[in-house]
Amino acid sequence: MPKPSLSERSRSKPGLSKSRFISGTQCHLKLWYDSYERELAPPPDARLQATFDTGHEVGLLACERHPGGHTIGQEHWRVREALGETRAVIEAGNAPALFEAAFRHEGVLVRADILERLPDGGWRLAEVKSSTTVHDHYLLDLAVQLWVLRGAGLDVREAEVVTLDRDYVYDGERLDLDRLFKRHPLTDEADALQDRVAGGVREMLAMLGGAAAPEITPGKHCFNPYDCHYYGYCTRDFVWPEHGIGELYRLHYRRRAELEAAGIEAIRDVPDDFPLTELQKIIRRAVLEDRDLVHGDVEAALARLEAPVRYLDFETFAPAIPRFAGTRPYDAVPFLFSVHTDRNGTAPVHTDYLHESGDDPRAELADRLIEALGSSGSICTYSGYEKQVLGRLATALPERATELAAITARLFDLLPVVRDNYYHPDFGGSFSIKSVLPVLAPGLGYDDLEIAEGTMASVQYTLALANEDFEERERTFADLRAYCERDTYAMVRLREALAQRTAG
């Protein structure tokens, strides 16, 4: 579809929605692209679509707390029909609540998640979020809706954000919706933002009526409160410095601001007397000398390993709505593990377990894990995540707690072995396994895999469980196994590479 001309844009006079208002608050250029050139953003990937789907699922469940409520079922592009249906239902006076009610005021259209009729007259506005905490931009989201609804003539007396309650524990039988959701009354706070909303609306509509997109330089605002879909487009012509200051591990934002204020973008240009942590100094030295540095006793660190050495990785998924007894919203539930075992220098032996049905995977997975890990030898991981997963498993399965605790006591984290002893400029300031692996084990990476990242693994597992196509489901399960196996084999190769560098 061809882009509209500037004259066509001016005549169309695009309006705002609550999501576009938030976009405009983050960046006027983002709003311009949302309004006129959305094709500049890549299409939503599976992770983003999963986020949308989770929000939709949580929103529908929140509506069930209001029996007898009326859903304005018009699609988002049927604006006139949605406005008319909303007006008719309110005038009829029969519905105790409305869902997705449509209102427009001064060029701003909103669809309210929940409108609840109050016993003494007036309405309560509720914005439903699939989060467990209230973020600042949620309040602004609520405030713009309040401004529109009141401007359209509705008597809104209360306003709140509704989130999931992280303290709610599912009993495994019936969801208690009154406990699953947590209400956050924010009427006064939303009232206090009404002048800001009105001013912001005027500025945004004036900007959208202009002849050209605003000129805004990319910066920190590109990632707050959301990662901007247009960042790649806006930075398409950027020439990034080799080894920029962002590679200084955990550089404090004040230190970064000092360097940026002095016009310093690359590590090579950081002055000798600039205050850095010991690790940051090592990174700077490695960059300046253009070589890797062994700055600790790798041999002593690896000498603590006890044979037979095993390597463990979990994959988990974290449903917003708890599915299994004893779990809370967003509790991470393991569904897959991979174990490589190194015995006497021979080729490592691999085993794994993937739970292929939608019931609670934890008991079966724990039994298979205990069997796979045996009773002796070190168990290598990369980061402390596996320790956390084991701790949650022990809590959920008290009859296996002793065996799981014994496994936890044998864990050996390879990440600090790398971080505290070895650095290569090609790490790029990151010690993630995906940054370290291509450097220490050239030719071994994740690019050949269909699934190459943990969040995507969680998304694909959830999709596979719901997929009725047996062949597609089996292909996804095979891809998941391959990804988890790569993580543990990567640790095998990392340990070998570290030992070789020490020997060299």
N, C-alpha and C positions, 0 to 999 in steps of 0.2 A: 504494500500500500504506500503511495507517495506521501511524503510529509506535507502537512498543510502549509500553505504560504503564510507569510506574516499577516497579510490582510485577512485571510481566512481565520487565523488564530484570533485576531482582534475582534472579528465579527462573532466568533463562537463564544467568547467570554467564558472561559472555563470556570467552573466553580470549585469549591473545596469540599472535602469530606473530612471526617475526623482523622483518617490515616494520612491524607494529604496535608492536613494542618500540622500533624506531627512531623512529616517530612519537611515542611517549610520551616518549622521551628529548628530542625537540625541543620538545614541548608536550603537556601532559596533556589540554588541551582538544581538540587535534587528534586524539589517541587516542580521546577520548570520541566525537567525531563519526565517526571511522572505524568505531567499534564499534556506534553506535546511529543515526546520522543522516547516512549517506553521501550521501543525496539533496541535502544542502545544498551539496555541491561540484558544479561544472559537470562534464559528461561530458568524458572525455579528448578533446582536439582531435587533429588529424592529426600535429602535432609530437610530442605526448606519446606517441601510439600508435607513431610511428616510433621513439621511444626504447625503448619496450617491445619492439618487433620487433627492434631491433638487439641488445638484451640477449639475447633468445631465440636469435637467429642465432649470436651469439658463444658462448653457453652450449652449444649443440648441437655447435659445432665443437670446443670444448674437450673434450667427451666423447669425440671421436674419437681423442684421444691415449691412450685406455684401451680397446684392443680387447678384446672379450669381456665388457665391462661390462653390467650389467643395469639397464634403466630401469624405475623404478616408474611405470607409465603411468597410474595412477589420477588422475582429475581432482581439483582442490583441495578440492571439497566432499565427496568420498568418503574421509573421514578414516579411518574404521574399516578400510576395505578397504586403503588405502595403508599404514597401520600394520601390518596383518596380512601384506601382501605383503613389506614390508621385513623383518619378523621372520623370515618363512619363507626368504627368500633368504639372509639372514645365517646362519641355522641350517644351511642346506644346505651352505654353505661352498664353493660352486663358483665363484661370480662373483668375479673379481679386483677389481671396482669396482662401485659402485652409483651411479646417477644419480637425483636427486630422491627419495632415501630419506626416509621420514617417521618422526619421533620426537616423543614428547610427554612433558613432565616438568613437574609442578606447574602445570598450566594453560597451558603454553607449547608450541605446536606449530610445528615447523620442517620444511622440506623442504630437505635438504642438496644442494647442486649436485653435488658429487662426493665420494664416499667411496672411498678406495683402500686395499685390503688390503696391509699391509706384510709384507715377506718374513719378518721375525722375530716376527710376531704384532702384533696391534693394527691400528689404522687411521689413515690420514691424511685429515683433513677439508680440503676445498678449496672456497673461495667464489670463484666466477668473476664478474669484473666486465668490462664492455665499455669501461672507461676505460683510459688508459695510465699512470695514477699511482694510488697508494694513498692514499686520503683517510682522515681520522680515523674517520669513521662506518663505513668498511669494516671497520676493526678491531673496532669495537663489534658490528657485524653478525656477524663471525666469532666473537666472544667469547660472544654469546648462544647461538649454535648449539653451541659447545663445551660450554657449561653444560648445555644440554638433553640433548645426546648422552651426556655422561658421567653426568648424572643418571638417564638412562634405562638405564644399565648398560653402555654401549658403551665399549670400551677404546680411546679416542682418544689417540694418543701424539704426533701432530703436527698442526699446523693452519697453513694458508697461504691467502693471497689470490692469485689468478691474474688477471693483467691482460694486455692486449695490449702488445706490446713496440714502442714507437715507433721503435726503431732497426732493426727488421726491414724489409728491402727485398724486395719481391716480384719474382721473376725473370720473371714473366709466363707460366710454364708449370705449376708445381705449388707449392701452398702448403706450406711447411715448418712444420708445426704446432709442432714443438719450438722453433723460433725465433720463430714468430709470437706465442707466449704466453710470458709472463715470470712465474716463480714468486717469491712473496715469503713466505718462512718467517716466521711470526709466533706460534709456539707460546708462547714466554715472555711476549710482550706480551699475548696473549689470556688466558693463565693469570693474569696480574696484574690482570685486570679481572673475575675471577669473583665476588668479593665485591660489586663495584659492580653487576654484572648481577643477582645474587640480591636485593640490596636494591631495585633498580629494579623487578624483577618484583613484589615484595611491594607496593611503593607503587602501582604501576599497577593491579594487580588490586584493591587496596583502593579506589582511586579509582573504578574501573569498577563496584564494588559499591555505590557511594554512591547517594543519592536524587536528586541533581541534578548537572548538569555543573559542573565547576570554573570559577571566575571568574578568567580570565587576560586581562590587557590586551595587545593586539597590540603588537609591538615587533620588534627586530632578529631575534629567534628565529624569526619567521615566515618567514624566508628562509634559514635555516641549520639543517641542511645542504641542505634542499630548499625551494623555494617552496611554501608551504602552499596547498592547493586551497580552503581555507575562508577565506582572507584577505578576499575580497570580502564574504562573509557577516559575518565578525566586525567589519568596518569599515563596514557598511552605513549606520549612523547617524552616522558621523563627519562633523564639519564641518571640512573642511580649511582652513587659513589661506590667504588670498590671497597668493601669492608667499612660500611657506614657505622656511625656511632651506636646504632641500634644493636650491633653485635656485641657491645660491651655488656656482659651478662648481668642482668638485674640492675641496670643503670638507673639510679633514682631520678625521678622526673625533674627534681630541682637541678641536679647535675646536668641532665640533658638540656634543660632550659638555658643553663649557663653556657654550654657549648654552642647551642643554636644561636644565642644572642651574640656570641663572638664570631658567628659565621662559620663554625667548624662542623663539617658534615661527615668527614672520614676519620677513622681511627688514626691513620698516619699523621693527621694534623693536630692531634690532641697534645698539648704541651707536656713536657717532662714533669713539670711540677703540679699538674692538675691532679686533685685528690681522687684516687681510684682505689677500689678494693684490691686485695692481693690477686684474686682471680682475674679481675679486669686488667691488672698490670700484666699478667701472664698473656692474656689475649692480645693486648697491645704489643707486647714484645714479639709474639709469634707472627703478628701481621707485619711489624717493622722488619723482622728478620726473614720473613717469607719462608717459614719452616715450622714443622711440628715441634712441640716441646714436651718432654717427659719431665714433669716438675714435682713428682712424688715417687713414692716407692711402690710401683705397680707389683713387683715381684712379691713383696711382703703382703700386699693386699690379697693377691691371688693365692698365696700360700695357705691362707685360712680355709680354703675349700677342702672338703672331705669327700673322698670317693665312696660310692659312685656318685658323680656329679650329675644332677638333673636340672632341667630348664623348664620353667612353668609360665604359662600365660593363660589368662581368662578373657573371655568375651562376655559382656553383660548387656542387658537391656533394662531400662528404667521406666516402666509405664507411669504416666501421670495419674491414672486411675488405678489404684492397687488391685491386683488380680488374685493374690495368694494370701492365705491366712498369715497374720503377723507382719505384713508389709505395710509401709506408708507410701504416700504419693512420692514418686520418683526414687523409691528404693531401687538400687542396682541389684538385679537378680542374675546370677551367672547361668549361662545356657550352654557354654562350650569351654573346654580346656584343651590345651596341647601340652604334651610333655616329651622332651627329648632326653634320653639317658646316655651318658658317655661312660663306657666301660672299658677300662684298660687301653685307651687310645684307639680302639676300633671304631668303625663308623657308628655314629650315634643311632640308637634305636628310638623310633617314634611311636607314640600312641596318643589317642585323643578320645574325647566323648562329646557328642552333640545331641542335645535333647530335641527330638524331632516332633514332639506333640505339644499341644497348648496347655497341658496341665503343669503343675508346679515342678520345675526341674531340679530343685535343690537336693532332695534326698538321694535320688538316683545319681546325680552328678557327684555328690560327696562320696558315695560308696565307690564309684569308679575311680575317683581321684585318690582316695586312700589306697586302693589297690595299685594304682599306677605309680605312686610315689614311694612305696615300700616303707621301711622303718629306719633306714640309715642313709647317710650321705647328704651333702649340701644340695639345696634347691635354689638355683639361680633365678632371679627375676630382674626386671628392669623398671625401677621405681617401686614405690611402696604400695601400689594399688592391689597387688595380689594379697598382701598382708591384710588390707582392709576387707577384701572379699572373704577371706578365710575367717576373719573375726565375725563378720555378719552371718556366715554359714554356721559357725559354732553357736551363735546366739539362737539362730532359728532351729538348729538341730541339736538340742542339749545331749541327746543320747550318743552323738558322735563328737561332742565337744572335746573330749580328752585326746582322741586321735587327731583332730584338726589342730588342736593346740600344739601337739608334738610336731606336726608338719610346719606350723608357723615358726617354731623354735629353730627349724633347720634352714629358714630362708636366708639367702645371701643376695643382696642388692648390688647389681653390677653398675648401676648408674653412678653412684658416688665413686666407684673405682675409676671410672672414666673421668668424671668431673674433677676429682681431687688429685689426679695424677697425670693426666695427659690432655693436650690440646693441639688441634690442627686448625689452621686458618679456614679451611674448607668446612669446618663445622658451622661457620656463620653465626657464632655466638649461641648456638643451641646444642643441648645435650640430649635431645630426643633421639630415640633409636633410629628414626628415619633420617636424621641429620648425620648421625655418627656412622651408621652402617655403610653407606656408599664410600666413605673415606677409609675406614678400617678394613672393609671387605669389598674391594672394587668388583663390580659386576653383579653384586648381590643387592637387590633393592626390592621395590614393591610395584614398579611400573608395569610388570607383566601380569599382575593380578587383576581380576575383575573387581574385587573388593580389596581396598588398600588402606583403610582407615577405620578406627574403632567406632566412631559415630555412625558411619555408613554400615558397618557390620550390624549394629543394633537395629538400624532402620530396615535393612534387608531381611534380618531374621524375623522381625515382626510382620513384614509383608509376606514372607514365605509361609508363615503359619496360617495366614488367611488365604493363601493361594490354593485354589481347587485344581489347578493344572499340575498333575503329579510330576511331569517331566521338568517343568519350570522350577517347582519347589526343590526337586532333587539337585538341579543345577546350582541353585542358590546355596543349598546346604554344602555342596562340594566346594563352592567358592569360599564359603565361610571357613570350612576346614583348612583350605589352602592358605588363607590369610593368617589364621591362628598358628598354623604350623610354621609359616615363614617367621613369625615373631620369635618362636622358640629356637628355630634353627639360626636366626640372626644372632641370638645370644651365644650359641655355640661358636660361631665364627668370630664374634667380638672377643670372646675370651682367648681364642687362639691368636688373634691378631695382637692383642695386648701383650700376651706372653712373648710373641716374636719380637715386638718392639723393645721389650725389656732385654731380651737376649741379645738384640742388635746393639 
